[in-house]
Amino acid sequence: MLTSKTVSHLMKLPLKFFVSRGKGELIFTVNSNQYIRALLSTQMISLFIDAVFLILYFLLMLFYSVELTLITVILGFVLVSISIFNTKILIRKNQTQITTITDVQNITGEIVSNISTIKAVGAEEETFNKWAIGFEKQLQLEKEKARIDSVLGNIPSTIQVTYSLIIFVVGILLGREEGLSIGTIVAFNALGASFLSPMLSIANSYLQLSAAKIYINQLLDIIDSKTENRDDCVENIKLQNGDISLNNISFKYDYFSDYVLKEINIDIKSGEKVAVVGESGSGKSTLLMLIAGLYEPTKGIIKVGNQHINNQNVNKRFYRKQLGIVLQESMLFNHAC
């Protein structure tokens, strides 16, 4: 299943991937698998059925009247063009809305995860206002989409309603020259209406599949990211002792950011007790994350137990199982089903 593969791949990604993305964004992306799966399974079948009936109705209309068929096809293309134009506008709005939704979910996740801290410092009102601004922006985008859809979305319905009148008027005029009977015109009107229905359905499928493209791009952010370990070549190292050696270690989170740590050299012997002291934000936690293999140094070499642990071939999960790590914010997990 796509969801299982996504979560499995997500678990193999390095910690840096999660640092640069919010919880709400990742939860939204993983849950979008269900929407993509349901959409593709229903829309692909619908597209096939609509295409078959579109061809059948077109051939039947040609049998009755070429002129009326031409008018119907032109009206159909007008309907589809309006629908596609409406779709492109709504897609741009959807892209902005998804960003806003993930921001709101990130704030909601922070509220749930840090409610004790929020209450301890009396920041309930400020936190709610921050959430409310994002939620109001989300509602505003919904209103804008509704206004656009109410204008452009009603044009195809109006054309469909007036279609019968157009066919009857043109059919009667043509009937004088080509001998079309009232019964033939009525029959063609029924066929034409049936022809326009799958055309609009195909246009709607285009809208849905175009919307799915946004969710797929979000999903590819996870799928295309490199895993912590290479699947083709992984070395399970066994630590011989507790010696730790950092040689010219420098680290920054991305290419454009400043160095958090720069040219750090440390040698710690097995059995030694060492305290790393410094002001908040000086890189103490980052240094320990590097030693634990949770981050990869931008420059330099890290050796633990005489093993080169920042080698790309090293199985970081196997390495960390040999360590005892207590993080700043330890979490208790509920494994109840």
C-alpha positions in Angstrom: 0.0 0.0 0.0 1.1 3.5 -0.8 0.5 4.7 2.8 2.6 1.9 4.2 5.5 2.6 1.8 5.3 6.3 2.7 5.4 5.8 6.4 8.2 3.1 6.0 10.3 5.5 3.9 9.6 8.4 6.4 11.0 6.3 9.2 14.2 5.8 7.3 14.8 9.6 6.6 17.5 11.5 8.6 16.5 13.7 11.5 17.4 16.8 9.6 14.4 16.1 7.3 12.0 16.4 10.3 13.7 19.5 11.8 12.9 21.6 8.6 9.2 20.5 8.5 6.3 20.8 10.9 4.4 17.9 12.4 1.1 19.1 10.9 2.7 19.3 7.4 4.0 15.7 7.6 0.7 14.3 9.1 -1.3 16.1 6.3 1.1 14.7 3.7 0.8 11.1 5.0 -3.0 11.3 5.3 -3.2 12.6 1.7 -2.4 9.1 0.5 -6.0 8.1 1.3 -7.3 10.9 -0.8 -5.0 10.1 -3.7 -5.8 6.4 -3.6 -9.6 7.0 -3.5 -9.4 9.6 -6.3 -7.3 7.6 -8.7 -9.4 4.4 -8.2 -12.7 6.2 -8.8 -11.7 8.8 -11.4 -9.8 6.4 -13.8 -12.8 4.1 -14.0 -15.1 7.1 -14.5 -12.9 8.5 -17.2 -12.9 5.2 -19.2 -16.7 4.9 -19.0 -17.3 8.6 -19.9 -14.9 8.3 -22.9 -16.8 5.2 -24.2 -20.2 6.9 -23.9 -18.9 10.1 -25.4 -17.9 8.3 -28.6 -21.2 6.4 -28.8 -23.4 9.5 -28.4 -21.2 11.4 -30.9 -21.8 8.6 -33.6 -25.5 8.5 -32.9 -25.8 12.3 -33.2 -24.0 12.3 -36.6 -26.6 9.7 -37.8 -29.4 12.2 -37.1 -27.9 15.6 -38.1 -24.3 16.8 -38.9 -25.3 20.5 -38.3 -26.8 19.9 -34.9 -23.9 17.7 -34.0 -21.5 20.5 -34.9 -23.4 22.9 -32.7 -23.5 20.4 -29.8 -19.7 19.8 -30.0 -19.0 23.6 -30.1 -21.1 24.1 -27.0 -19.4 21.1 -25.4 -16.0 22.6 -26.0 -17.2 25.9 -24.6 -18.4 24.1 -21.5 -15.1 22.2 -21.1 -13.0 25.4 -21.7 -14.8 27.3 -19.0 -14.5 24.3 -16.6 -10.7 24.1 -17.3 -10.3 27.8 -16.8 -12.2 27.6 -13.5 -10.0 24.6 -12.6 -6.7 26.4 -13.1 -7.9 29.3 -10.9 -9.1 26.9 -8.2 -5.8 24.9 -8.3 -3.8 28.1 -7.6 -6.1 28.8 -4.7 -5.8 25.1 -3.5 -2.0 25.4 -3.4 -2.2 28.4 -1.2 -4.9 26.8 0.9 -2.8 23.6 1.5 0.1 25.8 2.8 -2.3 27.6 5.1 -3.9 24.3 6.3 -0.5 22.8 7.1 0.4 26.0 9.1 -2.8 25.7 11.1 -2.2 22.0 11.8 1.4 22.8 12.9 0.1 25.3 15.4 -2.6 22.9 16.5 0.1 20.2 17.0 2.2 22.6 19.0 -0.8 23.4 21.2 -1.6 19.8 21.9 2.1 18.8 22.5 3.0 21.8 24.6 -0.2 22.6 26.5 1.6 22.3 29.8 4.2 24.9 28.8 1.5 27.2 27.4 -0.5 27.1 30.6 2.6 27.4 32.8 3.6 30.7 31.2 0.0 31.9 30.8 0.2 32.1 27.0 -3.2 30.7 26.2 -4.6 33.9 24.6 -1.4 34.6 22.5 -1.3 31.1 21.2 -5.0 31.1 20.4 -4.6 34.4 18.5 -1.8 32.9 16.5 -4.0 29.9 15.6 -7.0 32.1 14.9 -5.0 34.3 12.3 -4.1 31.2 10.3 -7.6 29.7 10.6 -9.2 33.0 9.4 -6.9 33.0 6.4 -8.0 29.5 5.7 -11.7 30.5 5.8 -11.0 33.5 3.6 -9.5 31.3 0.9 -12.6 29.0 1.1 -14.8 32.1 0.6 -12.7 33.2 -2.4 -12.9 29.7 -4.0 -16.7 29.7 -3.4 -17.1 33.1 -5.1 -15.1 32.0 -8.1 -16.9 28.7 -8.4 -20.3 30.4 -8.0 -19.6 32.6 -11.0 -17.6 30.4 -13.4 -19.2 27.2 -12.2 -22.7 28.3 -13.0 -21.9 29.2 -16.6 -21.8 25.5 -17.8 -25.1 24.9 -16.0 -26.7 27.9 -17.7 -25.5 26.6 -21.1 -26.9 23.2 -20.4 -30.3 24.6 -19.5 -30.5 26.7 -22.7 -29.1 23.9 -24.8 -32.6 22.4 -25.5 -33.9 25.8 -26.6 -31.0 26.2 -29.0 -31.4 22.8 -30.5 -35.1 23.2 -31.0 -34.8 26.6 -32.6 -32.0 25.6 -34.9 -33.6 22.2 -35.5 -36.9 23.8 -36.6 -35.0 26.2 -38.9 -33.0 23.3 -40.4 -36.1 21.2 -40.6 -37.6 23.4 -43.3 -34.6 22.8 -45.5 -33.5 19.3 -44.6 -36.8 17.8 -43.6 -36.1 17.2 -39.9 -39.2 16.1 -38.0 -40.1 17.3 -34.5 -39.6 13.7 -33.3 -36.1 13.7 -34.8 -35.3 17.0 -33.1 -36.6 15.7 -29.7 -34.6 12.5 -30.1 -31.4 14.5 -31.0 -32.0 16.8 -28.0 -32.0 13.8 -25.7 -28.8 12.5 -27.3 -27.1 15.9 -27.2 -27.9 16.3 -23.5 -26.5 12.8 -22.9 -23.4 13.7 -24.9 -22.7 16.9 -22.8 -23.0 15.0 -19.6 -19.8 12.8 -20.0 -18.0 15.8 -21.4 -18.6 17.7 -18.2 -17.8 14.6 -16.2 -14.4 14.4 -18.0 -13.8 18.1 -17.3 -14.6 17.4 -13.6 -12.2 14.4 -13.6 -9.5 16.8 -14.9 -10.2 19.1 -12.0 -10.0 16.2 -9.5 -6.8 14.8 -11.0 -5.2 18.3 -11.2 -6.0 18.7 -7.5 -4.4 15.3 -6.8 -1.3 16.6 -8.4 -0.8 19.1 -5.6 -1.1 16.2 -3.0 1.2 14.0 -5.0 3.9 16.8 -5.1 3.6 17.0 -1.3 4.0 13.2 -1.1 7.1 13.3 -3.4 8.8 15.5 -0.8 8.9 12.4 1.4 9.4 9.7 -1.3 12.2 11.5 -3.2 14.2 12.4 0.0 17.3 10.3 0.5 17.2 7.8 3.4 19.6 7.9 6.3 21.3 4.7 5.1 22.0 3.5 1.6 20.0 0.4 0.9 22.6 -1.2 -1.3 25.6 -0.9 1.0 25.2 -0.9 4.8 27.9 -1.7 7.3 26.9 -2.9 10.7 29.8 -1.7 12.9 30.4 -3.0 16.5 31.9 -0.6 18.9 35.1 -1.8 20.5 35.1 0.7 23.3 33.8 4.1 24.4 36.4 6.3 22.9 35.0 9.4 21.1 37.1 11.5 18.7 35.9 14.6 16.8 38.3 15.9 14.1 37.6 19.4 12.7 33.9 19.0 12.9 31.7 21.7 11.4 27.9 21.6 10.9 25.2 23.7 9.4 21.6 22.7 8.7 21.6 23.7 5.1 23.7 25.4 2.4 22.4 28.9 3.1 22.5 28.9 6.9 25.4 29.8 9.2 27.6 27.2 10.9 26.2 26.0 14.2 29.5 24.3 15.0 32.8 25.1 13.4 36.1 23.2 13.5 35.4 21.3 16.8 38.2 18.9 18.0 37.5 16.7 21.0 39.1 13.5 22.3 37.2 11.6 25.1 38.6 8.4 26.5 36.4 5.4 27.4 35.1 5.7 31.0 35.6 9.5 31.2 32.7 11.7 32.4 32.5 14.9 30.4 30.1 17.8 30.7 29.5 20.1 27.7 28.6 23.5 29.0 27.5 26.6 27.1 24.8 29.2 26.7 21.5 28.4 25.1 21.8 28.0 21.3 25.6 27.4 21.4 25.3 24.0 19.8 25.5 21.6 22.8 22.5 19.5 21.7 23.7 19.6 18.1 27.1 18.3 19.1 25.5 15.3 20.9 23.2 14.6 18.0 26.3 14.4 15.7 28.0 11.9 18.0 24.8 9.9 18.1 24.7 9.8 14.3 21.4 11.7 14.2 23.0 14.5 12.1 25.8 14.2 9.6 28.6 16.7 10.0 29.1 19.1 7.1 32.9 18.7 7.5 35.2 16.6 9.6 35.3 13.0 10.9 33.7 11.5 14.0 35.0 8.2 15.5 33.3 6.3 18.3 34.9 3.1 19.6 37.6 3.5 16.9 34.9 3.3 14.2 34.3 6.0 11.6 30.6 6.5 12.3 29.8 9.3 9.8 30.8 7.1 6.9 27.9 6.9 4.4 28.0 3.1 4.5 27.5 2.8 8.3 24.1 1.5 9.4 23.1 4.3 11.8 20.2 2.4 13.4 22.5 -0.5 14.2 25.1 1.9 15.6 22.6 3.8 17.8 21.3 0.5 19.3 24.7 0.2 21.1 24.3 3.7 22.7 22.4 4.9 25.7 20.8 8.3 24.8 18.5 10.5 26.9 17.2 13.4 24.9 16.2 16.8 26.3 12.5 16.1 25.7 11.9 12.4 26.3 8.4 11.2 25.3 6.3 8.4 26.5 4.6 6.4 23.8 1.1 4.9 24.0 1.2 1.5 22.3 -2.4 0.6 23.0 -4.3 -0.6 20.0 
